[in-house]
Amino acid sequence: MTHAIAISHLSKTYASGFQALKDVSLDIRHGEIFALLGPNGAGKTTLINVVCGIVIPSAGTVTVGGHDIVKDYRAARSLIGLVPQELTTDAFETPPATMRLSRGLFGKPANPAIIEKVLKELSLWDKRESRIMMLSGGMKRRVLIAKALAHEPQILFLDEPSAGVDVELRKDMWQLVRELRASGVTIILTTHYIEEAEEMADRVGVINKGELIVVEEKAELMRKLGRKQLIVELRERLNVLPEALAGHGLTLSTDGMQLVYTYDTKAETTGITTLLDAVRNAGVRFKDLQTRQSSLEDIFVGLVRQG
C-alpha cells in the first residue's frame, strides 16, 4: 500500500548556498495527523513547499498518493490543500468566490453544497457577502483554511495555522481537523503551540537545521525520551543547596522552597529512596512530594539543544 506522502533523501540548497534540507526521508501514513516541530529556520516550511510543488528540490524524490511531484505534478497537487503562514487572500473577493476559483483551478465542478458546508464549519457563513479585505485577521485565516479545503483534498498541510489567531478560531479549527481526519483526510501540521501537537498528533517529527532528528509515535516518543521530576516541597526556605546534597543531581527552585530531582523512568533504579534518605540526613525538612512527567515541549527543547 502506498503512503499518503513518501519522501526519500530530499535535499534543498538555495542559490545563496544555504542548505535548508539535508537528506530528509519520511513517510506519512494515510489518515494520520503528523506534527512537524522545529525552531524558526529549521526547514519546516521549505519541506512543505517542496511537497506542495512551490519549491524545486535539489535532490531526492517525493511522491504524493503514489504520484511523483515532478513527473506527475498535476495529479500530486490535486490531492493537496495548503494553508500557508502568510495571510495571502483575494482581497476584493468574497469567501465563496475565492473558494469557487480554487475549485476551478483544480478542475473541480461547481458545488455550492460543499462551499456552504465548509464556510459553516469555519463560522464564515454569515460573512459570505463580505469582501475579504474587510474581514479581521482571524477571519482571513479562516478563509485560507476554507480555500485550501475547497477542492476536497485528501491531504491537508497546515503551516503554523494557529499563529496570531484567537482562541475561538483555534477551537473551531482543531474541531474541524478532528472531523477531517475522521473522514480519512491526512493532516500535516507545523506549529509553535506544542501543547496542540501533544493533544492532536498521532506521530511527531522534529526537524532542526534542515535535518530530521526524530520521527516517532507521540506516545512512544514520550515514553522513550520522557523523564519524570520528583518535586520536594520544603517546610523552610533554603538559600543554597546543602553541600551534603551536592552529588545527588538536585536543583533548588528560585524561591528556595522546592528541591527538584529529574530521573529516567526506564532506569533499573530511580535513586529516589537514597535521595530522600540523604535529604533527611542533611537536616532538610519537607512537607510534601509530587511527581511531574515531562511534556512534549520538554522533549522538543531537549532534542533541539542536542542538535
C-alpha positions in Angstrom: 0.0 0.0 0.0 1.3 3.4 -0.9 1.8 6.1 1.7 0.0 9.4 1.5 3.4 11.0 1.2 6.8 9.3 0.6 9.9 11.5 0.9 13.2 9.9 0.1 16.7 11.5 0.6 15.3 15.0 0.0 17.7 18.0 0.0 17.3 21.6 -0.9 20.1 24.1 -1.3 19.2 27.7 -2.3 21.2 29.8 -4.8 22.8 31.7 -1.8 24.4 28.4 -0.8 22.1 27.9 2.2 21.1 24.3 2.7 17.6 24.3 4.0 17.1 20.5 3.9 19.6 17.8 4.3 18.9 14.2 3.2 15.4 14.1 4.7 13.4 10.8 4.4 9.9 10.5 5.8 6.7 8.5 5.1 3.3 10.0 6.1 0.5 7.4 6.5 -2.9 7.8 5.1 -5.4 9.3 7.6 -2.9 10.3 10.3 -2.2 13.7 11.9 1.5 14.3 11.7 3.0 17.2 13.6 6.3 18.6 12.3 8.1 20.6 15.1 11.2 22.7 14.9 12.6 26.1 15.7 12.4 29.1 13.3 14.6 28.4 10.2 14.7 24.7 10.9 13.3 23.8 7.4 9.7 23.1 8.2 8.2 25.5 5.6 10.8 24.5 2.9 9.8 20.9 3.4 6.1 21.7 3.0 6.8 23.9 0.0 8.8 21.2 -1.8 6.0 18.6 -1.3 3.4 21.2 -2.5 5.4 22.0 -5.6 6.2 25.6 -4.6 10.0 24.9 -4.2 12.1 22.7 -6.5 14.2 20.2 -4.6 17.9 19.9 -5.2 18.0 16.2 -4.7 15.7 13.3 -3.7 12.2 12.2 -4.6 8.7 12.9 -3.3 5.5 11.1 -4.1 2.0 12.1 -3.1 -0.6 9.4 -3.3 1.9 7.5 -5.4 2.3 10.4 -7.9 5.8 11.9 -8.3 5.7 15.6 -7.6 7.9 16.4 -10.6 6.9 13.9 -13.2 3.2 13.8 -12.4 2.8 17.2 -10.7 -0.8 17.8 -11.7 -2.1 14.6 -10.1 0.1 15.1 -7.0 -1.0 18.7 -6.4 -4.7 17.9 -6.9 -4.5 15.8 -3.7 -3.1 18.6 -1.6 -4.6 21.5 0.3 -2.3 24.1 1.8 -2.9 26.6 4.5 0.2 28.9 4.4 1.6 31.0 7.2 1.1 34.2 5.3 -2.4 35.9 5.0 -2.4 35.9 1.2 -6.0 36.3 0.1 -8.0 37.7 -2.9 -8.8 40.9 -1.1 -11.7 42.1 -3.3 -13.4 38.7 -3.5 -16.0 37.2 -1.1 -15.2 33.9 0.7 -17.5 31.8 -1.5 -16.0 33.4 -4.7 -12.4 32.6 -3.7 -13.4 29.0 -2.9 -15.1 28.7 -6.3 -12.0 30.0 -8.0 -9.9 27.5 -6.1 -12.2 24.6 -7.2 -12.0 25.8 -10.8 -8.2 25.9 -10.7 -8.2 22.2 -9.7 -10.7 21.3 -12.4 -13.5 20.7 -9.9 -17.1 21.4 -11.0 -19.2 23.9 -9.0 -20.6 22.5 -5.8 -22.4 25.1 -3.7 -23.2 22.5 -1.0 -19.5 21.8 -0.4 -18.8 25.6 -0.2 -21.7 26.1 2.2 -20.6 23.2 4.4 -17.0 24.4 4.8 -18.0 28.0 5.4 -20.4 27.0 8.1 -17.9 24.7 9.8 -15.4 27.6 9.9 -18.1 30.1 11.2 -17.8 32.1 7.9 -21.3 31.6 6.6 -22.5 35.0 8.0 -19.5 36.7 6.2 -20.3 35.2 2.8 -21.3 38.5 1.3 -18.3 40.4 2.8 -15.2 41.2 0.8 -12.2 39.5 2.3 -10.3 42.8 2.7 -12.9 43.9 5.3 -12.5 40.8 7.5 -10.4 40.6 10.7 -7.1 38.8 10.7 -8.7 35.8 12.4 -11.5 35.7 9.8 -8.9 35.9 7.0 -7.2 32.9 8.5 -10.5 31.0 8.3 -10.8 32.0 4.7 -7.4 30.5 3.9 -8.5 27.2 5.5 -11.7 27.3 3.6 -9.9 27.9 0.3 -7.5 25.0 1.0 -10.5 22.7 1.5 -12.5 24.0 -1.5 -11.3 21.2 -3.9 -11.8 18.5 -1.3 -8.1 17.4 -0.9 -7.1 14.1 0.6 -4.0 15.7 2.2 -4.1 19.0 4.1 -1.0 21.0 5.1 -1.4 23.5 8.0 1.7 25.6 8.2 1.6 27.4 11.6 -2.2 27.7 11.4 -2.6 29.0 15.0 -0.1 31.8 14.7 -1.7 35.1 15.7 -5.3 33.8 15.8 -7.9 34.0 18.6 -8.8 31.2 20.9 -12.2 30.7 19.3 -10.7 30.1 15.9 -8.2 27.7 17.3 -11.0 25.6 18.9 -13.0 25.7 15.7 -10.0 24.7 13.6 -9.0 21.8 15.8 -12.5 20.5 15.8 -12.5 20.7 12.0 -9.1 18.9 11.9 -10.6 16.0 14.0 -13.6 15.8 11.7 -11.4 15.8 8.6 -9.1 13.1 10.0 -12.2 11.0 10.8 -13.3 11.3 7.2 -9.9 10.0 6.0 -8.0 13.2 5.3 -4.3 13.1 6.1 -3.2 16.2 8.1 0.4 17.5 8.3 0.8 20.5 10.6 3.7 22.6 11.8 3.1 24.6 15.0 4.7 26.5 17.8 1.9 25.6 20.1 3.4 22.3 21.2 0.5 21.6 23.5 -1.7 21.4 20.4 0.6 18.9 18.8 0.7 16.9 22.1 -3.1 16.8 22.1 -3.8 16.3 18.4 -0.9 14.4 16.7 -0.6 10.7 16.1 3.1 11.0 15.2 5.7 13.7 15.8 8.7 14.6 13.7 11.4 17.1 14.9 13.5 18.9 12.4 16.5 21.1 13.2 19.0 22.8 10.9 17.5 21.0 7.9 17.8 17.5 9.4 15.0 15.3 10.6 16.2 14.4 14.1 13.5 12.0 15.1 10.2 10.6 13.9 8.1 8.6 16.4 4.7 7.8 17.6 3.8 10.5 20.0 3.1 8.2 22.9 6.3 6.2 22.2 8.4 9.3 21.9 7.2 10.5 25.3 7.8 7.0 26.8 11.3 6.8 25.3 12.5 10.3 25.9 10.2 11.5 28.7 11.6 11.9 32.1 10.0 12.4 35.4 10.7 15.0 38.1 10.3 14.5 41.8 9.5 17.8 43.4 10.2 18.0 47.2 8.2 20.8 48.9 10.2 22.2 51.7 9.0 23.4 55.1 11.6 26.2 55.3 13.3 28.2 52.6 16.8 27.3 51.6 19.2 29.9 50.3 21.6 27.4 48.9 21.7 23.7 48.3 23.4 22.0 51.3 26.9 20.5 50.4 25.7 17.1 51.6 23.2 17.0 48.7 25.5 18.3 46.0 26.2 14.9 44.4 22.5 13.9 44.0 21.6 15.8 40.9 19.2 18.2 42.7 18.3 21.7 41.7 16.9 24.3 44.1 13.9 26.3 42.9 14.3 30.1 42.6 12.1 30.7 45.6 14.1 28.2 47.7 11.0 26.2 48.6 11.5 23.2 46.3 14.1 20.6 45.5 13.7 19.2 42.0 15.1 15.8 41.1 15.0 14.6 37.5 15.2 10.8 36.8 14.8 8.3 34.0 11.7 6.3 34.2 13.3 3.4 32.3 16.3 3.1 34.7 16.6 0.0 36.8 16.6 2.1 39.9 15.4 5.7 40.3 17.6 6.6 43.2 14.6 8.2 45.0 14.9 6.2 48.2 18.6 7.1 48.5 17.9 10.7 47.7 15.2 11.1 50.4 17.4 9.5 53.0 20.1 12.0 52.1 17.7 14.9 52.4 16.7 13.8 55.9 20.3 13.2 56.9 21.1 16.7 55.8 18.5 18.1 58.2 16.2 19.4 55.4 12.6 19.0 56.4 10.0 18.6 53.7 6.2 18.7 53.8 5.1 17.1 50.5 6.3 15.2 47.5 4.9 15.3 43.9 6.0 14.0 40.5 5.7 15.6 37.1 6.0 13.8 33.7 8.0 15.7 31.1 5.8 17.2 28.3 6.3 17.1 24.6 7.7 20.6 24.8 10.4 19.4 27.3 11.3 16.6 24.9 11.4 19.0 21.9 13.6 21.5 23.7 16.0 18.8 24.7 16.2 17.3 21.2 16.9 20.8 19.6 19.6 21.5 22.2 21.3 18.2 21.4 21.2 19.1 17.7 
